[in-house]
Amino acid sequence: MITALVLIRAATDRIPEAAEAIADIDGVAEVYSCAGDVDLIAVVRVTEHEELASLIPGRISKVDGVLDTDTHIAFRSYSRRDTDAAFDIGVDDA
């Protein structure tokens, strides 16, 4: 699975609608509104890099209200939840 974080600048008056439209796109796992230099962060999960090429410029960037995107591909997850889950495999609760 390939995970990409898409940082999105959006028109201020279109942020909620853009976020909902992006969240409805296949391959988009989550969308967060945030403060700072970007307005939205989309977590994209696909099986092949070619899917990113069509999904981000072809779908996300074309959502009404999206002004700009900046994509970062994740190499490895250091999530505490993922680490804990890996050590829980095969362990039954007593």
MOSUL-V939011 format. One record per pair of residues at least 24 apart in sequence whose C-alpha atoms are under 10 Angstrom apart, sorted by sequence separation. I is the first residue (numbers start at 0). J is the second residue. If there is no record, write none. Layout:
I;J
I;J
This chain:
2;26
3;27
6;30
7;31
14;38
15;39
26;50
48;72
2;27
4;29
5;30
6;31
7;32
14;39
26;51
2;28
4;30
39;65
11;38
27;54
38;65
41;68
43;70
8;36
9;37
10;38
26;54
27;55
40;68
42;70
44;72
7;36
8;37
9;38
25;54
26;55
39;68
40;69
41;70
42;71
43;72
6;36
7;37
8;38
9;39
24;54
37;67
40;70
42;72
6;37
7;38
8;39
37;68
5;37
6;38
7;39
8;40
27;59
37;69
6;39
7;40
25;58
5;39
6;40
7;41
24;58
5;40
6;41
24;59
4;40
5;41
6;42
4;41
5;42
21;58
22;59
3;41
4;42
5;43
20;58
21;59
24;62
3;42
4;43
20;59
21;60
2;42
3;43
4;44
21;61
2;43
3;44
18;59
21;62
1;43
2;44
3;45
17;59
20;62
21;63
0;43
1;44
2;45
19;62
20;63
0;44
1;45
2;46
17;61
18;62
21;65
0;45
1;46
2;47
3;48
17;62
0;46
1;47
2;48
16;62
17;63
18;64
0;47
1;48
16;63
17;64
18;65
0;48
3;51
16;64
17;65
1;50
2;51
14;63
15;64
1;51
5;55
13;63
14;64
9;60
13;64
14;65
3;55
7;59
8;60
12;64
13;65
7;60
9;62
10;63
11;64
5;59
9;63
10;64
11;65
9;64
10;65
8;64
9;65
10;66
8;65
9;66
10;67
7;65
8;66
9;67
7;66
8;67
9;68
7;67
8;68
6;67
7;68
8;69
5;67
6;68
7;69
5;68
6;69
7;70
4;68
5;69
6;70
4;69
5;70
6;71
4;70
5;71
3;70
4;71
5;72
3;71
4;72
2;71
3;72
4;73
2;72
3;73
1;72
2;73
3;74
1;73
2;74
1;74
2;75
1;75
2;76
